[in-house]
């Protein structure tokens, strides 16, 4: 297999030739942001929404990357040079505050950011069709700006690992008695035909897949309440599902020891999955 070609600081080069400095702000401080987006048959999926979120993350952290608008073109170039134009996969973008000897203050404004982009073939597990996943709850020990897609993800990976070690596929964060989101997904519940999810705030990432689902609900006249689900109310819900760029929409059949609904992906979740498939096929 040919070596993967990636974008690094203005150049397309084989992955093995990328050299990142130990002084990189990402390495020392997790001082950077990222994006993950999907391509289906080589076509970028909701790319402008991901680009807008990337710009927002950069602006919130005051990381200056003037060429940010070129990112989607770079991804398209990478798809071409890696021969992935007919493939389903994931693109990953990471931008840090650059390479500068470790100091807490920002480095001089002319320090170029470190920019790394890769694309790879990837298919969602076929969870979307019938299987649904188990989740566990986990105390949300993250910082106060979960709306920024920062590369500082220790609580996310700790909680996700904990979920895997308990035979579950996602950790659901609980903060102040309510569900905020998952370790790598947004969380929705359905009760009496009404779809609930946490409102946009600093406590959640504004997921692109979350927004796609909200838009489908609006179009299809499904009632939505942007209202946090209390942990104590989980047992009163008929369905739960998660959304994210990689898992798309997946039903949740169990939270901790509690079986959700009849333990299978619920009817509203299935309907949303079908509508999502239509968008992929467009
Ligand atoms: N995860 N919440 C968190 C904490 C996330 O990390 C993600 C995405 C989401 C879902 O957002 P979207 O629908 O835009 O993918 C919600 C990415 C993909 C990751 O860390 O790999």
Boltz pocket constraint, residues with backbone or C-beta under 6 A from the ligand:
constraints:
  - pocket:
      binder: B
      contacts: [[A, 36], [A, 146], [A, 156], [A, 181], [A, 182], [A, 183], [A, 184], [A, 185], [A, 186], [A, 205], [A, 206], [A, 207], [A, 208], [A, 209], [A, 210], [A, 243], [A, 244], [A, 245], [A, 246]]
      max_distance: 6.0
